[in-house]
Amino acid sequence: MMTEFRSNSVYTDWTAIALLLFTAVPLLAVVGTATFFVLQNKEKAPLG
């Protein structure tokens, strides 16, 4: 009974980590590419 509970808790922990990664990694990729393009555009034609 205890081992089943332990495996369940480990499973939920890994699920939470996986969900966190699946949401954080694409978000970081989008923010990174957006920042990259903004910096590239600033060098070519500064705003203002």
C-alpha positions in Angstrom: 0.0 0.0 0.0 2.8 2.4 0.9 4.8 1.6 -2.2 1.8 2.3 -4.4 1.3 5.7 -2.7 5.0 6.5 -3.1 5.0 5.6 -6.8 1.8 7.8 -7.2 3.4 10.8 -5.5 6.6 10.4 -7.7 4.4 10.1 -10.8 2.5 13.3 -9.9 5.8 15.1 -9.1 7.2 14.2 -12.5 3.9 15.2 -14.2 4.1 18.6 -12.6 7.7 19.0 -13.7 6.8 17.9 -17.2 3.9 20.3 -17.4 6.1 23.1 -16.1 8.8 22.3 -18.7 6.2 22.0 -21.5 4.8 25.5 -20.7 8.1 27.2 -19.7 10.3 26.1 -22.6 8.1 27.4 -25.5 7.5 30.6 -23.5 11.2 31.1 -23.1 11.8 30.4 -26.8 9.1 32.9 -27.8 10.5 35.6 -25.4 14.1 34.9 -26.6 13.3 35.1 -30.3 11.2 38.3 -29.7 14.0 39.9 -27.8 16.5 38.8 -30.5 14.4 40.4 -33.2 13.9 43.6 -31.2 17.6 44.0 -30.6 18.3 43.3 -34.3 15.8 46.0 -35.4 17.2 48.5 -32.9 20.6 48.1 -34.4 19.4 48.6 -38.0 16.9 51.4 -37.4 16.6 52.9 -33.8 13.1 53.9 -32.8 12.5 57.6 -32.1 
